Amino acid sequence: MTLPSRPLAVVALLLATSAWGGMFLVSKDVLQHLDPYWFTLLRYTLSVGFFAALLLARGPAPWAKLRTLALPLSMRGLAGFGVFSVLLLLGLAHSVPSHGAIIVATAPVTTQLLRWTLDGVRPSRSTVGTAALALAGVVVVSGVLSGGDATGSTAFGDAMAFLGTLGWIVYTRGATRFPQLDVIDYTALTVIASWPLLLAGALLATALGLASPPSPADLGTSWHALLYVGLVSSALAVLAYNFGVRSLGSVTATAFLNFVPVSALLMSLALGKPPAAHELAGLVMVGLALLVHTRASVQTPTPARRPAGSTPSTRAACPAAR
């Protein structure tokens, strides 16, 4: 990596994490007009258009890969863009934007625990400790321990958002299963391959009475926010983050996820919505856990693993694509 590209990668990571922090604030307002199922479909419809145009410049090769790998790519995309987005938005409807940002920032720690369960990659003691600290911070942020708070607990919404992050982890783990795809191909093709499933999910939710198609008035009210979430947070920010990962490495890039909840809280403060004391305390706990986890990852890059049948898994990335 040349010297000028390092600061460029830092800028790219800061822009990506800032875009994801802003996404939570923007999405909260959109949920007043769109339900999570149709919001997800419209969000990634815009992303499909962006990535399709991007792949056209790469010639016929990516489309041949799509035909060959359509089913597994669609399943990974469904986990990362369908399950993650719908559960995150359902959680956001019952919580506040800063909470969602903090919960998503715990994904790197959660990934290590999932690797232990699925791959037999035993985490270090520090990883287990930081995971406990991060999850405790999420509980503090949710307000479930502050019963006297007038705003009440957001535990249900925060729990939904946390479950949604598991979908994103499944998606990012899938990257190593497709060595023939580079970062752009994997991101673009999973979005495109999963779009029919997102459409089917929205139609099924509507048939079951869980969702309703947006009216022209709803779209007219939300179009500018949809453009931001669909193109900036779900497309451009993902590419910027992946550029940072390739330039600085996954461990360094993961540390920038600490800025997602910070940016969300700063934006809330700028909008005249100061965080409560328990939110600040939880943010400090989560941030400290992630910083310790990142430092420990640098010092112990090769954890012990079960000798038979294990497969390596990829790093945890952030979803705004999220």
C-alpha positions in Angstrom: 0.0 0.0 0.0 1.4 3.4 -1.0 1.7 6.1 1.6 -1.2 8.3 0.2 -3.6 5.3 0.2 -3.4 4.9 4.0 -5.0 8.2 4.9 -7.4 7.7 2.1 -8.5 4.4 3.6 -8.9 6.1 7.0 -11.1 8.7 5.4 -13.1 6.0 3.7 -13.7 4.1 6.9 -14.8 7.3 8.7 -17.2 8.2 5.9 -18.6 4.6 5.9 -19.2 4.5 9.7 -20.6 8.0 9.7 -23.1 7.0 7.0 -24.2 4.0 9.0 -24.6 6.1 12.1 -26.8 8.5 10.1 -28.8 5.6 8.7 -30.3 4.9 12.0 -31.6 8.4 12.4 -33.0 8.6 8.9 -34.6 5.1 9.1 -36.4 5.9 12.3 -38.4 8.7 10.5 -39.1 6.5 7.5 -40.6 3.8 9.7 -43.5 6.2 10.3 -44.5 5.8 6.6 -43.1 2.4 5.6 -43.1 -0.9 7.4 -39.8 -2.8 7.7 -40.6 -5.4 5.0 -41.4 -2.9 2.2 -38.7 -0.5 3.5 -36.1 -3.3 3.1 -37.4 -4.2 -0.4 -37.3 -0.5 -1.6 -33.9 0.0 0.0 -32.3 -2.8 -1.8 -34.1 -2.1 -5.0 -32.1 1.1 -5.2 -28.9 -0.8 -4.3 -29.6 -3.4 -7.1 -29.7 -0.6 -9.6 -26.5 0.8 -8.4 -24.6 -2.5 -8.3 -26.0 -3.6 -11.7 -24.6 -0.5 -13.3 -21.3 -1.1 -11.5 -21.1 -4.7 -12.8 -21.9 -3.6 -16.4 -18.5 -2.0 -16.5 -16.9 -5.3 -15.6 -18.2 -7.2 -18.6 -20.0 -10.5 -18.8 -17.8 -12.4 -16.2 -19.8 -11.4 -13.1 -23.1 -12.3 -14.7 -21.7 -15.8 -15.6 -20.8 -16.2 -11.9 -24.3 -15.1 -10.9 -25.8 -17.8 -13.1 -23.5 -20.5 -11.6 -23.9 -19.4 -8.0 -27.4 -17.9 -7.9 -28.8 -20.2 -5.1 -26.0 -19.9 -2.5 -25.5 -16.2 -3.2 -29.2 -15.6 -2.8 -29.2 -17.4 0.6 -26.3 -15.4 1.9 -27.9 -12.2 0.6 -31.2 -13.1 2.3 -29.5 -13.5 5.6 -27.4 -10.3 5.3 -30.0 -8.0 3.6 -33.3 -9.6 4.5 -33.1 -11.1 8.0 -30.7 -8.4 9.1 -32.5 -5.4 7.7 -36.1 -6.5 8.7 -35.1 -7.4 12.3 -33.0 -4.3 12.6 -35.9 -2.1 11.4 -38.4 -3.9 13.5 -36.2 -3.3 16.5 -35.7 0.3 15.6 -39.5 0.8 15.5 -39.5 -0.1 19.2 -36.2 1.6 20.2 -34.1 4.7 19.4 -31.4 5.1 16.7 -28.4 5.3 19.0 -29.3 2.0 20.6 -29.3 0.2 17.2 -25.9 1.8 16.3 -24.4 0.5 19.6 -25.8 -3.0 19.1 -24.5 -3.3 15.5 -21.1 -2.2 16.8 -21.0 -5.4 19.0 -20.9 -7.6 15.8 -17.1 -8.2 15.9 -17.3 -9.6 19.4 -20.4 -11.7 18.6 -18.7 -13.2 15.6 -15.9 -14.6 17.8 -18.5 -16.4 20.0 -20.3 -17.7 16.9 -17.0 -19.0 15.5 -16.6 -20.9 18.8 -20.0 -22.5 18.4 -19.9 -23.3 14.7 -16.2 -23.8 13.9 -14.7 -24.8 17.2 -12.4 -21.7 17.1 -12.0 -21.2 20.9 -11.8 -17.5 21.8 -9.3 -16.2 24.3 -10.3 -15.3 27.8 -10.1 -11.6 26.8 -12.6 -12.2 24.0 -15.0 -13.9 26.3 -14.6 -11.1 28.8 -15.1 -8.3 26.2 -18.1 -10.1 24.9 -19.7 -10.1 28.4 -18.8 -6.5 28.8 -20.3 -5.5 25.4 -23.5 -7.4 26.0 -23.8 -5.8 29.5 -23.3 -2.4 27.9 -26.2 -3.2 25.5 -28.4 -4.1 28.4 -27.5 -0.9 30.2 -28.2 1.1 27.0 -31.6 -0.5 26.6 -32.8 1.0 29.9 -34.0 -2.4 31.2 -32.1 -1.7 34.4 -33.4 1.9 34.8 -37.0 1.2 35.7 -37.6 4.8 36.8 -36.8 6.2 33.4 -39.8 8.1 31.9 -39.0 6.8 28.5 -39.3 3.2 29.5 -37.3 0.2 28.5 -36.4 -0.5 24.8 -35.3 -4.1 25.6 -37.7 -5.7 23.1 -36.6 -3.6 20.2 -32.9 -3.9 21.2 -33.2 -7.7 21.4 -34.7 -7.7 17.9 -31.8 -5.6 16.6 -29.3 -7.9 18.2 -30.9 -11.0 16.6 -30.7 -9.1 13.3 -26.9 -8.8 13.6 -26.6 -12.6 13.5 -28.0 -12.5 10.0 -25.2 -10.0 9.0 -22.6 -12.2 10.6 -23.9 -15.2 8.6 -23.6 -13.1 5.4 -20.0 -12.0 6.1 -18.9 -15.5 7.0 -20.0 -16.5 3.5 -17.4 -14.4 1.8 -14.7 -17.1 2.3 -17.0 -19.7 0.7 -16.7 -17.9 -2.6 -12.9 -17.5 -3.3 -13.7 -16.8 -7.0 -15.5 -13.6 -6.1 -13.7 -10.4 -5.2 -15.2 -7.8 -2.7 -17.2 -6.0 -5.4 -18.5 -9.2 -7.0 -19.6 -10.8 -3.7 -21.3 -7.6 -2.5 -23.1 -6.8 -5.8 -24.1 -10.4 -6.7 -25.5 -11.2 -3.2 -27.7 -8.1 -3.4 -28.9 -8.9 -6.9 -29.4 -12.6 -6.3 -31.4 -12.0 -3.1 -33.7 -9.3 -4.4 -36.4 -11.8 -5.7 -36.5 -13.3 -2.2 -36.9 -9.9 -0.6 -39.8 -9.2 -3.0 -41.4 -12.6 -2.1 -40.9 -11.8 1.6 -42.6 -8.5 1.4 -45.5 -10.0 -0.6 -45.9 -12.9 1.9 -45.8 -10.5 4.9 -48.5 -8.4 3.2 -50.7 -11.5 2.5 -50.3 -12.4 6.2 -51.3 -9.0 7.4 -47.9 -8.2 8.7 -47.1 -5.5 6.2 -48.8 -3.2 3.7 -47.5 -1.7 0.4 -46.6 2.0 0.7 -49.0 4.5 -0.8 -47.9 7.2 -3.3 -48.1 9.7 -0.4 -45.8 7.6 1.8 -43.3 7.3 -1.0 -43.6 11.0 -1.7 -42.8 11.8 1.9 -39.9 9.3 2.2 -38.2 9.3 -1.2 -35.2 11.5 -0.1 -34.6 9.3 3.0 -34.9 6.1 0.8 -32.3 7.5 -1.6 -29.9 8.0 1.3 -30.4 4.6 2.9 -30.5 2.8 -0.5 -27.6 4.4 -2.2 -25.3 5.9 0.5 -25.7 3.6 3.4 -26.4 0.3 1.5 -24.1 0.8 -1.4 -21.4 3.5 -1.3 -20.7 3.0 2.4 -20.2 -0.7 1.9 -17.7 -0.2 -0.9 -15.9 2.4 1.2 -15.7 0.1 4.2 -14.4 -2.8 2.1 -11.8 -0.5 0.6 -10.6 0.3 4.1 -10.5 -3.4 5.0 -8.4 -4.3 2.0 -6.0 -1.4 2.6 -5.6 -1.5 6.4 -6.6 -5.0 7.3 -9.7 -6.4 9.0 -8.5 -5.8 12.6 -7.7 -2.1 12.0 -10.9 -1.6 10.1 -13.0 -3.3 12.7 -11.8 -0.7 15.3 -13.6 1.9 13.2 -17.0 0.3 14.0 -16.6 2.1 17.4 -17.4 5.3 15.5 -20.9 4.1 14.4 -22.6 4.6 17.8 -20.5 7.7 18.4 -21.6 9.3 15.2 -25.2 8.4 15.9 -25.1 9.9 19.3 -23.4 13.0 18.0 -26.0 13.4 15.3 -28.8 13.0 17.9 -27.2 15.6 20.0 -26.9 18.0 17.1 -30.7 17.5 16.5 -31.4 18.5 20.1 -31.8 14.9 21.5 -29.2 14.5 24.2 -28.5 10.9 25.3 -29.6 9.8 28.8 -27.0 8.9 31.4 -27.6 5.1 31.0 -27.1 5.5 27.2 -23.7 7.2 27.8 -22.7 4.6 30.3 -23.6 1.7 28.0 -21.8 3.4 25.1 -18.6 3.6 27.2 -18.9 -0.1 28.1 -19.4 -1.2 24.5 -16.6 1.0 23.2 -14.2 -0.2 25.9 -15.1 -3.8 25.1 -14.5 -3.3 21.3 -11.2 -1.5 21.9 -9.9 -4.2 24.2 -11.1 -6.9 21.8 -9.3 -5.2 18.8 -6.1 -4.9 20.8 -6.2 -8.6 21.8 -6.9 -9.6 18.2 -3.7 -7.9 17.1 -1.7 -9.7 19.9 -3.2 -13.2 19.3 -4.1 -13.5 15.6 -4.3 -17.3 15.6 -6.7 -18.8 18.2 -6.8 -22.5 19.1 -9.2 -24.4 17.0 -10.8 -27.9 16.9 -8.6 -30.2 14.8 -11.3 -31.9 12.7 -13.8 -30.5 10.3 -13.4 -26.8 11.0 -13.7 -24.2 8.3 -12.3 -20.7 8.6 -14.8 -17.9 8.8 -14.5 -14.3 7.7 -14.3 -11.2 9.7 -17.4 -9.4 11.0 -18.2 -6.4 8.9 -20.8 -3.7 9.6 -24.5 -4.0 7.3 -25.6 -1.2 6.3 -25.8 -2.8 3.3 -26.3 -2.9 5.0 
